Amino acid sequence: MAVTTHQARLVWEGGEDPRAHRIEMGDQVLAASSAPEFRGDASKADPEELLVAALSSCHMLWFLALARGAKLRVASYEDSAEATLDGERFSGAVLRPRVGWEGEAPDAEALADLHHHAHQACFISNSVDFPVEVEAA
């Protein structure tokens, strides 16, 4: 696989809220702050949420690609992911994907196999130093 570079631009411009900043990725701008537990703005994304979102998104994209390769038609996909921060570091994350199918759904073993291979292929889960579990239904 080729080496690739991925970029994001972060901008902080001072102001009344010392934690408020924006993250620019492609044509999108995301309002961000620190987590509410660290006196941040709960209405804005925080770095911890972004990490959980990256894990979930990476898993989903691999899952969809693998399902498509197996000629399975996914109608919907939803995940309620979370990660635990123990003081100074993450100690684990859990992905809880729920998949809707067009036509016949794969059996439980095939579904578990798809999630297993998606998890193994995900660049983000391969890069973190804490366990990432997948609790698929």
N, CA, C and O of each residue as an XYZ file, in Angstrom:
548
protein
N       0.849     -1.175      0.000
C       0.000      0.000      0.000
C       0.894      1.237      0.000
O       1.942      1.258      0.645
N       0.476      2.249     -0.718
C       1.245      3.485     -0.846
C       1.224      4.308      0.440
O       0.269      4.252      1.215
N       2.271      5.054      0.645
C       2.323      5.996      1.761
C       1.481      7.202      1.374
O       1.637      7.734      0.274
N       0.601      7.640      2.251
C      -0.254      8.795      2.003
C      -0.103      9.793      3.140
O       0.305      9.435      4.245
N      -0.430     11.028      2.864
C      -0.381     12.089      3.866
C      -1.786     12.657      4.028
O      -2.492     12.868      3.042
N      -2.189     12.902      5.263
C      -3.529     13.418      5.559
C      -3.376     14.683      6.375
O      -2.533     14.759      7.269
N      -4.191     15.674      6.068
C      -4.009     16.979      6.689
C      -5.304     17.512      7.303
O      -6.411     17.192      6.869
N      -5.120     18.306      8.290
C      -6.190     19.113      8.876
C      -5.545     20.428      9.301
O      -4.366     20.470      9.655
N      -6.313     21.471      9.261
C      -5.814     22.784      9.694
C      -6.593     23.183     10.940
O      -7.822     23.115     10.958
N      -5.894     23.590     11.959
C      -6.510     24.033     13.205
C      -6.238     25.522     13.352
O      -5.117     25.983     13.138
N      -7.283     26.276     13.722
C      -7.141     27.727     13.878
C      -7.732     28.145     15.220
O      -8.889     27.848     15.520
N      -6.936     28.829     16.014
C      -7.387     29.452     17.260
C      -7.096     30.934     17.130
O      -5.982     31.328     16.785
N      -8.099     31.757     17.406
C      -7.944     33.199     17.218
C      -8.167     33.988     18.497
O      -8.471     35.179     18.438
N      -8.022     33.352     19.647
C      -8.226     34.056     20.906
C      -9.700     34.340     21.129
O     -10.554     33.652     20.570
N     -10.003     35.320     21.918
C     -11.382     35.697     22.167
C     -11.822     35.365     23.575
O     -11.014     35.011     24.433
N     -13.129     35.488     23.797
C     -13.685     35.290     25.131
C     -13.570     33.845     25.620
O     -13.332     33.610     26.805
N     -13.736     32.885     24.721
C     -13.619     31.476     25.093
C     -12.225     30.983     24.702
O     -11.963     30.756     23.521
N     -11.330     30.815     25.675
C      -9.951     30.446     25.336
C      -9.800     29.029     24.773
O      -8.716     28.655     24.327
N     -10.866     28.250     24.791
C     -10.790     26.879     24.286
C     -11.389     26.738     22.879
O     -11.168     25.730     22.208
N     -12.134     27.733     22.442
C     -12.826     27.669     21.157
C     -11.824     27.770     20.008
O     -10.941     28.627     20.005
N     -11.982     26.889     19.050
C     -11.147     26.897     17.852
C     -11.927     26.241     16.718
O     -13.053     25.785     16.916
N     -11.339     26.196     15.557
C     -11.994     25.509     14.451
C     -10.995     24.584     13.788
O      -9.786     24.819     13.797
N     -11.540     23.529     13.216
C     -10.737     22.557     12.493
C     -11.233     22.558     11.055
O     -12.422     22.383     10.792
N     -10.312     22.757     10.141
C     -10.649     22.799      8.720
C     -10.102     21.544      8.049
O      -8.906     21.255      8.108
N     -11.008     20.808      7.411
C     -10.650     19.583      6.693
C     -11.349     19.631      5.347
O     -12.577     19.573      5.280
N     -10.579     19.735      4.282
C     -11.181     19.899      2.968
C     -11.994     21.176      2.947
O     -11.506     22.231      3.353
N     -13.229     21.093      2.479
C     -14.115     22.257      2.430
C     -14.974     22.389      3.682
O     -15.865     23.236      3.726
N     -14.727     21.577      4.692
C     -15.544     21.592      5.901
C     -14.837     22.319      7.033
O     -13.614     22.265      7.164
N     -15.630     22.994      7.841
C     -15.120     23.663      9.030
C     -15.892     23.119     10.225
O     -17.123     23.124     10.232
N     -15.172     22.655     11.223
C     -15.786     22.073     12.415
C     -15.456     22.949     13.613
O     -14.287     23.170     13.930
N     -16.499     23.449     14.280
C     -16.303     24.217     15.509
C     -15.883     23.253     16.612
O     -16.503     22.206     16.796
N     -14.833     23.606     17.342
C     -14.295     22.698     18.352
C     -13.964     23.449     19.636
O     -13.832     24.673     19.656
N     -13.836     22.672     20.700
C     -13.494     23.185     22.020
C     -12.877     22.030     22.789
O     -12.663     20.955     22.230
N     -12.595     22.237     24.040
C     -12.201     21.113     24.882
C     -13.480     20.444     25.387
O     -14.572     20.999     25.266
N     -13.334     19.264     25.944
C     -14.481     18.518     26.480
C     -15.103     19.303     27.639
O     -14.405     20.049     28.325
N     -16.404     19.141     27.859
C     -17.064     19.847     28.963
C     -16.394     19.588     30.325
O     -16.380     20.459     31.194
N     -15.842     18.383     30.492
C     -15.162     18.057     31.756
C     -13.931     18.934     31.979
O     -13.434     19.057     33.099
N     -13.449     19.541     30.893
C     -12.277     20.413     30.974
C     -12.660     21.860     30.666
O     -11.882     22.621     30.091
N     -13.889     22.216     31.069
C     -14.450     23.560     30.916
C     -14.645     23.987     29.461
O     -14.596     25.174     29.137
N     -14.864     23.005     28.594
C     -15.119     23.303     27.193
C     -16.596     23.479     26.903
O     -17.443     23.304     27.780
N     -16.890     23.822     25.675
C     -18.252     24.065     25.202
C     -18.840     22.752     24.692
O     -18.388     22.220     23.678
N     -19.844     22.230     25.390
C     -20.449     20.945     25.040
C     -21.130     20.949     23.675
O     -21.400     19.884     23.120
N     -21.411     22.127     23.129
C     -22.073     22.195     21.824
C     -21.074     22.050     20.670
O     -21.468     22.002     19.504
N     -19.789     21.981     20.999
C     -18.751     21.864     19.969
C     -18.023     20.528     20.109
O     -17.975     19.946     21.193
N     -17.464     20.057     19.016
C     -16.695     18.815     19.035
C     -15.433     19.001     19.871
O     -14.849     20.085     19.896
N     -15.019     17.940     20.553
C     -13.773     17.995     21.305
C     -12.825     16.903     20.798
O     -13.274     15.963     20.144
N     -11.537     17.008     21.085
C     -10.568     16.048     20.555
C     -10.879     14.600     20.929
O     -10.641     13.686     20.140
N     -11.405     14.397     22.119
C     -11.719     13.033     22.550
C     -12.849     12.446     21.703
O     -12.787     11.284     21.300
N     -13.887     13.253     21.432
C     -14.976     12.805     20.562
C     -14.472     12.536     19.144
O     -14.901     11.583     18.495
N     -13.565     13.377     18.676
C     -13.029     13.200     17.331
C     -12.269     11.879     17.206
O     -12.323     11.230     16.162
N     -11.570     11.484     18.255
C     -10.876     10.193     18.233
C     -11.876      9.047     18.141
O     -11.697      8.123     17.347
N     -12.927      9.106     18.952
C     -13.959      8.065     18.917
C     -14.634      8.036     17.542
O     -14.883      6.963     16.991
N     -14.925      9.216     16.993
C     -15.547      9.297     15.671
C     -14.636      8.711     14.601
O     -15.110      8.035     13.688
N     -13.329      8.965     14.702
C     -12.388      8.421     13.721
C     -12.365      6.897     13.773
O     -12.351      6.246     12.729
N     -12.361      6.324     14.967
C     -12.399      4.862     15.109
C     -13.670      4.295     14.477
O     -13.613      3.322     13.725
N     -14.803      4.900     14.782
C     -16.087      4.428     14.282
C     -16.180      4.562     12.766
O     -16.613      3.632     12.084
N     -15.778      5.705     12.241
C     -15.852      5.955     10.804
C     -14.946      5.004     10.027
O     -15.352      4.467      8.995
N     -13.739      4.793     10.507
C     -12.797      3.899      9.843
C     -13.354      2.475      9.790
O     -13.297      1.820      8.749
N     -13.888      2.005     10.910
C     -14.469      0.661     10.953
C     -15.624      0.555      9.961
O     -15.714     -0.417      9.211
N     -16.505      1.552      9.956
C     -17.660      1.518      9.060
C     -17.227      1.478      7.594
O     -17.768      0.700      6.808
N     -16.266      2.303      7.228
C     -15.837      2.344      5.831
C     -15.250      1.012      5.377
O     -15.512      0.568      4.260
N     -14.464      0.378      6.229
C     -13.940     -0.950      5.899
C     -15.064     -1.973      5.847
O     -15.088     -2.819      4.952
N     -15.993     -1.908      6.792
C     -17.124     -2.834      6.803
C     -17.914     -2.723      5.505
O     -18.231     -3.736      4.883
N     -18.231     -1.500      5.095
C     -18.998     -1.295      3.859
C     -18.250     -1.834      2.645
O     -18.852     -2.451      1.766
N     -16.947     -1.603      2.594
C     -16.148     -2.098      1.476
C     -16.137     -3.629      1.444
O     -16.276     -4.236      0.382
N     -15.971     -4.238      2.604
C     -15.956     -5.703      2.669
C     -17.321     -6.294      2.344
O     -17.410     -7.317      1.665
N     -18.380     -5.658      2.825
C     -19.738     -6.135      2.516
C     -19.996     -6.042      1.015
O     -20.540     -6.970      0.416
N     -19.608     -4.934      0.418
C     -19.779     -4.746     -1.029
C     -19.003     -5.821     -1.794
O     -19.499     -6.369     -2.778
N     -17.787     -6.118     -1.336
C     -16.973     -7.161     -1.961
C     -17.596     -8.537     -1.853
O     -17.375     -9.398     -2.705
N     -18.373     -8.740     -0.809
C     -19.072    -10.024     -0.614
C     -20.455    -10.016     -1.251
O     -21.246    -10.936     -1.044
N     -20.749     -8.962     -2.033
C     -22.037     -8.820     -2.733
C     -23.216     -8.696     -1.777
O     -24.332     -9.106     -2.095
N     -22.953     -8.121     -0.591
C     -24.011     -7.868      0.388
C     -24.413     -6.410      0.264
O     -23.561     -5.541      0.078
N     -25.706     -6.140      0.366
C     -26.202     -4.772      0.186
C     -26.629     -4.176      1.520
O     -27.654     -4.547      2.094
N     -25.820     -3.251      1.990
C     -26.095     -2.571      3.260
C     -27.071     -1.428      2.988
O     -26.846     -0.603      2.102
N     -28.154     -1.391      3.760
C     -29.155     -0.320      3.621
C     -28.890      0.818      4.601
O     -29.157      1.979      4.288
N     -28.369      0.497      5.784
C     -28.089      1.513      6.794
C     -27.025      0.999      7.750
O     -26.814     -0.206      7.887
N     -26.366      1.933      8.402
C     -25.314      1.597      9.363
C     -25.309      2.695     10.414
O     -25.302      3.881     10.082
N     -25.314      2.305     11.663
C     -25.297      3.266     12.764
C     -24.412      2.708     13.866
O     -24.406      1.503     14.118
N     -23.675      3.578     14.513
C     -22.781      3.146     15.587
C     -22.920      4.102     16.771
O     -22.959      5.320     16.597
N     -22.993      3.545     17.956
C     -22.971      4.321     19.198
C     -21.654      3.992     19.888
O     -21.608      3.176     20.809
N     -20.594      4.633     19.436
C     -19.246      4.336     19.927
C     -18.922      5.173     21.152
O     -19.441      6.275     21.329
N     -18.059      4.629     21.988
C     -17.574      5.386     23.142
C     -16.184      4.902     23.518
O     -15.793      3.772     23.224
N     -15.456      5.785     24.172
C     -14.124      5.447     24.659
C     -13.992      5.949     26.084
O     -14.620      6.933     26.474
N     -13.171      5.261     26.848
C     -12.958      5.610     28.246
C     -11.598      6.265     28.409
O     -10.573      5.727     27.992
N     -11.614      7.437     29.025
C     -10.394      8.179     29.325
C     -10.123      8.015     30.814
O     -10.890      8.499     31.646
N      -9.034      7.332     31.149
C      -8.655      7.106     32.549
C      -7.581      8.108     32.946
O      -6.390      7.837     32.797
N      -7.993      9.243     33.444
C      -7.021     10.250     33.864
C      -6.294     10.871     32.691
O      -6.750     11.868     32.131
N      -5.167     10.292     32.315
C      -4.317     10.900     31.298
C      -4.305     10.180     29.957
O      -3.660     10.657     29.024
N      -4.992      9.052     29.827
C      -4.939      8.311     28.565
C      -6.215      7.501     28.362
O      -6.948      7.225     29.311
N      -6.466      7.131     27.124
C      -7.596      6.258     26.836
C      -7.234      4.836     27.239
O      -6.122      4.372     26.984
N      -8.179      4.152     27.870
C      -7.933      2.770     28.290
C      -8.694      1.770     27.429
O      -8.427      0.570     27.495
N      -9.631      2.245     26.627
C     -10.365      1.336     25.754
C     -11.482      2.058     25.036
O     -11.888      3.158     25.412
N     -11.969      1.408     23.989
C     -13.100      1.932     23.222
C     -13.993      0.776     22.830
O     -13.546     -0.363     22.702
N     -15.262      1.088     22.643
C     -16.243      0.099     22.220
C     -17.033      0.677     21.054
O     -17.566      1.784     21.138
N     -17.103     -0.079     19.975
C     -17.952      0.262     18.840
C     -19.184     -0.623     18.917
O     -19.076     -1.811     19.218
N     -20.349     -0.059     18.649
C     -21.606     -0.811     18.717
C     -22.387     -0.652     17.405
O     -23.467     -0.062     17.387
N     -21.836     -1.180     16.320
C     -22.495     -0.997     15.021
C     -23.794     -1.785     14.900
O     -23.908     -2.918     15.370
N     -24.767     -1.148     14.256
C     -26.048     -1.781     13.925
C     -26.227     -1.598     12.421
O     -26.175     -0.478     11.914
N     -26.434     -2.691     11.723
C     -26.489     -2.674     10.271
C     -27.868     -3.094      9.795
O     -28.430     -4.076     10.280
N     -28.408     -2.347      8.848
C     -29.641     -2.726      8.171
C     -29.286     -3.215      6.776
O     -28.352     -2.706      6.156
N     -30.016     -4.185      6.287
C     -29.681     -4.835      5.018
C     -30.787     -4.688      3.997
O     -31.967     -4.665      4.344
N     -30.403     -4.590      2.743
C     -31.345     -4.711      1.633
C     -31.369     -6.186      1.280
O     -30.328     -6.779      0.998
N     -32.535     -6.768      1.294
C     -32.616     -8.204      1.022
C     -32.216     -9.002      2.243
O     -32.357     -8.549      3.379
N     -31.721    -10.185      1.992
C     -31.395    -11.110      3.073
C     -30.111    -10.690      3.795
O     -29.100    -10.379      3.165
N     -30.176    -10.689      5.103
C     -29.014    -10.362      5.929
C     -28.097    -11.574      6.024
O     -28.569    -12.709      5.961
N     -26.801    -11.352      6.172
C     -25.897    -12.491      6.368
C     -26.165    -13.144      7.719
O     -26.712    -12.515      8.625
N     -25.774    -14.417      7.848
C     -25.956    -15.085      9.137
C     -24.982    -14.489     10.163
O     -24.081    -13.730      9.806
N     -25.173    -14.838     11.418
C     -24.397    -14.257     12.511
C     -22.901    -14.486     12.337
O     -22.104    -13.598     12.642
N     -22.515    -15.636     11.861
C     -21.093    -15.940     11.678
C     -20.479    -15.072     10.572
O     -19.370    -14.560     10.729
N     -21.186    -14.908      9.476
C     -20.687    -14.071      8.374
C     -20.610    -12.610      8.804
O     -19.669    -11.905      8.439
N     -21.591    -12.154      9.575
C     -21.590    -10.780     10.069
C     -20.409    -10.552     11.010
O     -19.714     -9.541     10.910
N     -20.189    -11.492     11.917
C     -19.053    -11.382     12.839
C     -17.734    -11.376     12.071
O     -16.806    -10.655     12.437
N     -17.647    -12.169     11.015
C     -16.445    -12.224     10.194
C     -16.194    -10.881      9.491
O     -15.057    -10.414      9.427
N     -17.263    -10.262      8.967
C     -17.129     -8.945      8.339
C     -16.599     -7.912      9.329
O     -15.687     -7.150      9.008
N     -17.171     -7.887     10.531
C     -16.718     -6.935     11.556
C     -15.282     -7.226     11.981
O     -14.499     -6.301     12.199
N     -14.937     -8.494     12.098
C     -13.571     -8.873     12.479
C     -12.565     -8.365     11.449
O     -11.553     -7.761     11.805
N     -12.849     -8.611     10.178
C     -11.936     -8.177      9.123
C     -11.902     -6.647      8.995
O     -10.849     -6.076      8.712
N     -13.039     -5.986      9.200
C     -13.062     -4.519      9.175
C     -12.193     -3.965     10.299
O     -11.447     -3.005     10.107
N     -12.298     -4.575     11.463
C     -11.502     -4.135     12.607
C     -10.012     -4.328     12.342
O      -9.204     -3.456     12.664
N      -9.650     -5.462     11.760
C      -8.243     -5.740     11.455
C      -7.686     -4.779     10.413
O      -6.504     -4.437     10.455
N      -8.524     -4.342      9.481
C      -8.067     -3.488      8.384
C      -8.032     -2.011      8.750
O      -7.325     -1.238      8.103
N      -8.774     -1.603      9.767
C      -8.911     -0.185     10.103
C      -7.575      0.427     10.530
O      -6.950     -0.018     11.492
N      -7.154      1.454      9.794
C      -5.888      2.129     10.086
C      -5.886      2.769     11.465
O      -4.868      2.769     12.156
N      -7.029      3.314     11.861
C      -7.091      4.027     13.137
C      -6.982      3.048     14.306
O      -6.202      3.273     15.230
N      -7.761      1.961     14.269
C      -7.673      0.997     15.378
C      -6.304      0.328     15.418
O      -5.849     -0.085     16.485
N      -5.642      0.215     14.266
C      -4.288     -0.348     14.239
C      -3.247      0.629     14.790
O      -2.113      0.235     15.061
N      -3.618      1.877     14.955
C      -2.673      2.903     15.379
C      -2.771      3.282     16.845
O      -1.843      3.885     17.384
N      -3.864      2.945     17.500
C      -4.020      3.309     18.910
C      -3.424      2.221     19.805
O      -3.326      1.061     19.405
N      -3.031      2.606     21.009
C      -2.406      1.640     21.920
C      -3.338      1.217     23.052
O      -2.893      0.920     24.161
N      -4.638      1.194     22.756
C      -5.624      0.706     23.722
C      -6.574     -0.222     22.970
O      -6.715     -0.111     21.753
N      -7.227     -1.141     23.693
C      -8.122     -2.077     23.011
C      -9.370     -1.396     22.464
O      -9.949     -0.513     23.096
N      -9.764     -1.829     21.280
C     -11.003     -1.380     20.654
C     -11.856     -2.620     20.423
O     -11.497     -3.495     19.635
N     -12.981     -2.686     21.116
C     -13.885     -3.832     20.992
C     -15.015     -3.489     20.034
O     -15.399     -2.328     19.895
N     -15.537     -4.510     19.379
C     -16.684     -4.344     18.497
C     -17.814     -5.209     19.042
O     -17.701     -6.434     19.083
N     -18.902     -4.568     19.462
C     -20.096     -5.259     19.964
C     -21.187     -5.103     18.928
O     -22.044     -4.226     19.040
N     -21.153     -5.947     17.933
C     -22.121     -5.863     16.841
C     -23.387     -6.634     17.181
O     -23.350     -7.656     17.866
N     -24.507     -6.121     16.686
C     -25.780     -6.821     16.893
C     -26.302     -7.324     15.580
O     -27.365     -7.942     15.534
